[in-house]
Amino acid sequence: MLVRPATPEDISAILTLERLPMSAQFVGQWSEERHRATLASSGARYFVSEAESCRTEEAGATQLCGYAILRGLAETSGSIELKRLVVDPPGGGLGRKFLADVLRIAFEEFGAHRVFLDVFDDNPRAMHLYKSFGFVEEGLMREAARREGEYCSLRLMSLLDREWAARRA
């Protein structure tokens, strides 16, 4: 699997991944303009995942298997938000590999002290993945998001640099 920084040319594929039915259930739906503005900002970085199983030779295109967004890179607090982690297909281990690479980048390249995220309360697959990496649940954000016209609760989770280092040792 190849993980690389995203480029503006990847936005179309990112939108496609974000709008897949399984993704749309648990990931906010941003406009193309919002993705482009976030990608261009100094405080965020997008990463994309390509794997042999995702490559296609049609018209020389490469299909992306996933994308992630890290935010808060311009802050001095040392806290970086994992805003998005989307993979397709889910359940095949790709998310685990991709998350490991994204966390390595956050802690080892960007010098994060803390990586945090929020996850829908009704997304046990994602919560299990994050807990398996050592993320600690910090609390419930009651009805903090809207999905299909309904308020939904989110779980706030985080991983500290020392916890990441202990896991890597």
ABEGO torsion letter per residue (X at the ends): XBBBBBBAAAAAAAAAAAABAAAAAABBBBBAAAAAAAAABAABBBBBBBBAAABBABGGBBBBABBBBBBGAABAAGBBBBABBBBOBBGAGAAAAAAAAAAAAAAAAAGBABBBBBBBAABAAAAAAAAAAGBBBAEBBBGABBBGGBBBBBBBBBBBAAAAAAAAX
